[in-house]
Amino acid sequence: VTGKVINSFSSNEGVRIANWNLQIFGTSKADNDALIKSYANKVNDYDIVFVQEIRDSTDTAFNKLCSLLPGYTCLISSRAGRTNSKEQYGIIFNETLKLNSLNDYNPDSKDRWERPPVELVFDLGSYNLTLFNIHVKPDDVKNELDYLDDVVLNNGNVAVLGDLNADCTYYSNPKENEFDRWSWVIKDEEDTTVGNSNCAYDRIILSSELSPKLIKYGIDNDVSKEQSDHYLVWFSLRNN
């Protein structure tokens, strides 16, 4: 796979940011050459990508994906989870971007989340962009979102994205309670699942200041069940 480097600061598409829950991404998926290349081909279309549900105690699967992405920087969060099943967030971003800081909330002394969020601040030149990424526990969506809402301030250019499980039987109408003053880009009636369900589990939430900078967003539904049970969700922002 040849890496296609997108220069974020000259692209007419602005800065393109994505999240993809890869559904138990570990060595078995990474060792499938066709599958790992299909992941890289999708990641290659974006400037910043969060990869969720990395479950790999060997720390090799994510590195293999990153080896197919020249022109990108890869970082990974600490392993998190209250049981033996631990997960990590993978962060992949265009090497032309300047990362100011990364804050991994794991371990969380208050034990608020099954998989605590990560917070990244990028310098886009004309403004700083703060991104929070989290995979919310399905059985505790209301509490975990409420805790996140306490941490993430609606101040500045801030986005929250990830598999929030904020729809269907897990939690209906979340924006009436948490992040109620924010812009929920992916609506309740949209579908981010590969299977027969029709649920907007994967979400993008923008602060009041960032919302006017939104160019467009999308749900990439060209995803096979072999790849994941989640579609990739993305949005693009003006960077001038």
C-alpha positions as CSV (number, residue, x, y, z in Angstrom):
1,V,0.0,0.0,0.0
2,T,1.4,3.4,-1.0
3,G,0.7,6.1,1.5
4,K,-1.1,9.2,0.0
5,V,0.0,12.2,2.1
6,I,-2.7,14.9,2.2
7,N,-1.3,18.3,2.9
8,S,-3.9,19.6,5.3
9,F,-3.0,23.2,4.8
10,S,-3.6,23.3,1.0
11,S,-6.5,20.8,0.7
12,N,-9.8,22.2,-0.5
13,E,-11.4,19.7,1.8
14,G,-10.0,21.3,4.9
15,V,-8.8,19.1,7.7
16,R,-10.5,15.7,7.5
17,I,-11.0,13.8,10.8
18,A,-12.4,10.3,11.2
19,N,-13.3,7.7,13.8
20,W,-13.5,3.9,13.1
21,N,-14.3,1.2,15.6
22,L,-12.5,-1.8,14.0
23,Q,-14.4,-4.5,16.2
24,I,-11.8,-6.4,18.1
25,F,-8.7,-5.3,16.1
26,G,-5.9,-7.6,17.1
27,T,-3.3,-10.0,15.6
28,S,-5.8,-12.2,13.7
29,K,-7.1,-9.2,11.7
30,A,-3.6,-7.7,11.3
31,D,-2.3,-11.0,9.9
32,N,-4.9,-10.9,7.2
33,D,-3.0,-9.1,4.4
34,A,-6.1,-8.1,2.4
35,L,-7.9,-6.9,5.5
36,I,-5.1,-4.8,6.9
37,K,-4.5,-3.2,3.5
38,S,-8.2,-2.4,3.3
39,Y,-8.0,-0.6,6.7
40,A,-4.9,1.4,5.5
41,N,-6.7,2.4,2.3
42,K,-9.5,4.0,4.2
43,V,-7.3,5.7,6.8
44,N,-5.3,7.1,4.0
45,D,-8.1,9.5,3.0
46,Y,-8.0,11.5,6.3
47,D,-5.7,13.8,8.2
48,I,-6.6,12.6,11.7
49,V,-8.0,9.1,12.4
50,F,-9.0,7.5,15.7
51,V,-9.0,3.7,15.6
52,Q,-11.0,2.1,18.3
53,E,-11.4,-1.3,19.9
54,I,-7.7,-2.3,19.6
55,R,-7.4,-5.5,21.6
56,D,-3.9,-6.8,21.3
57,S,-1.6,-7.6,24.3
58,T,1.3,-8.1,21.9
59,D,1.3,-4.4,20.7
60,T,1.9,-5.6,17.1
61,A,-1.4,-5.2,15.3
62,F,-1.6,-1.4,15.4
63,N,2.1,-1.2,14.4
64,K,1.4,-3.3,11.4
65,L,-1.3,-1.0,10.3
66,C,0.9,2.0,10.8
67,S,3.7,0.4,8.7
68,L,1.3,0.7,5.7
69,L,0.9,4.4,6.2
70,P,4.0,6.4,5.3
71,G,3.5,10.1,5.9
72,Y,1.6,9.5,9.1
73,T,2.4,9.6,12.7
74,C,1.0,6.9,15.0
75,L,0.3,7.1,18.7
76,I,-1.5,4.7,21.0
77,S,-3.2,5.1,24.3
78,S,-2.6,2.9,27.4
79,R,-4.6,-0.3,27.7
80,A,-7.9,0.3,29.5
81,G,-10.7,-1.8,30.9
82,R,-12.1,-3.1,34.2
83,T,-11.9,-6.7,33.1
84,N,-9.2,-8.8,31.4
85,S,-10.5,-7.5,28.1
86,K,-8.4,-4.3,27.6
87,E,-8.7,-1.8,24.7
88,Q,-6.6,1.0,23.3
89,Y,-7.2,3.9,21.1
90,G,-5.0,4.3,18.1
91,I,-4.3,7.9,16.9
92,I,-3.1,8.3,13.3
93,F,-2.4,11.7,11.9
94,N,-0.7,13.4,8.9
95,E,2.9,14.2,9.8
96,T,2.4,17.7,8.5
97,L,0.1,18.4,11.5
98,K,1.5,19.8,14.7
99,L,0.4,18.0,17.9
100,N,0.6,20.3,20.9
101,S,-0.4,17.8,23.6
102,L,-1.9,14.4,24.3
103,N,-3.7,13.6,27.6
104,D,-4.6,10.0,28.4
105,Y,-7.2,10.0,31.1
106,N,-6.4,6.3,31.9
107,P,-6.0,5.4,34.7
108,D,-8.8,7.5,36.1
109,S,-8.7,7.8,39.9
110,K,-12.5,8.3,40.1
111,D,-13.2,5.2,37.9
112,R,-15.7,7.1,35.8
113,W,-15.3,5.3,32.5
114,E,-14.6,1.7,31.4
115,R,-12.3,3.1,28.8
116,P,-11.3,6.7,29.8
117,P,-11.0,9.2,26.9
118,V,-7.9,10.7,25.3
119,E,-7.6,14.4,24.6
120,L,-5.4,15.8,21.8
121,V,-4.7,19.4,20.9
122,F,-3.5,20.2,17.4
123,D,-2.2,23.5,16.1
124,L,-3.9,24.1,12.8
125,G,-2.1,27.4,12.3
126,S,-5.2,29.7,12.5
127,Y,-6.5,28.0,15.6
128,N,-6.0,25.1,18.0
129,L,-8.2,22.1,17.7
130,T,-9.0,20.0,20.7
131,L,-10.3,16.4,20.1
132,F,-11.7,14.0,22.7
133,N,-12.0,10.4,21.7
134,I,-13.8,7.7,23.7
135,H,-15.5,4.3,23.4
136,V,-18.4,4.5,25.8
137,K,-19.5,1.4,27.7
138,P,-22.9,0.2,26.3
139,D,-24.4,-0.6,29.7
140,D,-23.4,2.8,31.2
141,V,-23.9,5.4,28.5
142,K,-25.8,8.0,30.4
143,N,-23.3,8.1,33.3
144,E,-20.2,8.0,31.1
145,L,-21.5,10.8,28.9
146,D,-22.4,12.8,31.9
147,Y,-18.9,12.4,33.3
148,L,-17.5,13.3,29.9
149,D,-19.7,16.4,29.7
150,D,-18.3,17.5,33.1
151,V,-14.7,17.2,31.8
152,V,-15.1,18.6,28.2
153,L,-15.8,22.4,28.3
154,N,-17.8,24.1,25.6
155,N,-15.0,26.7,25.3
156,G,-12.8,27.0,22.2
157,N,-12.6,24.7,19.2
158,V,-13.5,21.3,20.6
159,A,-14.9,18.1,19.2
160,V,-15.9,14.8,20.8
161,L,-16.0,11.8,18.6
162,G,-16.1,8.0,18.9
163,D,-18.3,5.0,19.5
164,L,-20.6,6.6,22.1
165,N,-23.3,3.9,21.9
166,A,-25.7,6.8,22.2
167,D,-28.7,5.4,20.5
168,C,-31.3,2.6,20.3
169,T,-31.6,0.4,23.4
170,Y,-28.4,1.8,25.0
171,Y,-29.5,5.4,25.3
172,S,-32.1,7.4,23.4
173,N,-32.1,11.2,22.9
174,P,-28.8,11.7,24.6
175,K,-28.4,15.3,23.4
176,E,-31.4,16.3,25.6
177,N,-29.3,15.7,28.6
178,E,-25.6,15.6,27.9
179,F,-23.8,18.0,25.5
180,D,-27.2,19.8,25.1
181,R,-25.5,23.1,24.0
182,W,-23.3,21.3,21.5
183,S,-23.9,20.5,17.8
184,W,-24.6,16.7,17.3
185,V,-23.4,16.3,13.7
186,I,-24.5,12.7,13.2
187,K,-28.3,12.6,13.9
188,D,-30.3,10.0,15.8
189,E,-32.0,8.8,12.6
190,E,-28.7,8.0,10.9
191,D,-27.1,4.5,10.9
192,T,-23.4,3.8,11.7
193,T,-23.8,0.0,12.0
194,V,-22.9,-2.6,9.4
195,G,-25.5,-5.1,10.5
196,N,-29.3,-5.1,10.3
197,S,-29.6,-2.6,13.2
198,N,-30.3,1.0,12.4
199,C,-28.4,2.9,15.2
200,A,-26.3,6.0,15.4
201,Y,-23.8,4.6,17.8
202,D,-20.8,6.5,16.4
203,R,-21.1,10.2,16.9
204,I,-19.4,13.6,16.3
205,I,-20.2,16.5,18.7
206,L,-18.9,20.0,18.1
207,S,-18.6,22.9,20.5
208,S,-20.4,26.2,19.8
209,E,-17.2,27.8,18.5
210,L,-16.1,25.0,16.3
211,S,-19.5,24.2,14.8
212,P,-19.4,27.1,12.2
213,K,-16.1,25.7,10.9
214,L,-17.7,22.5,9.8
215,I,-17.5,22.0,6.0
216,K,-19.2,18.6,5.8
217,Y,-19.5,15.2,7.4
218,G,-20.1,11.7,6.3
219,I,-20.7,8.0,7.2
220,D,-18.6,5.7,5.0
221,N,-20.9,2.7,4.7
222,D,-18.6,0.9,2.2
223,V,-17.6,-1.4,5.1
224,S,-17.8,-5.2,5.1
225,K,-18.7,-7.4,8.1
226,E,-15.2,-8.8,7.9
227,Q,-13.8,-5.3,8.5
228,S,-16.0,-4.2,11.3
229,D,-19.6,-4.0,12.6
230,H,-19.2,-0.2,12.5
231,Y,-19.0,2.2,9.7
232,L,-16.3,4.9,9.6
233,V,-17.6,8.4,10.5
234,W,-15.8,11.6,9.5
235,F,-16.0,15.3,9.2
236,S,-14.0,18.1,7.7
237,L,-13.2,21.6,9.2
238,R,-12.0,24.9,7.7
239,N,-8.5,25.6,8.8
240,N,-8.2,29.3,7.9
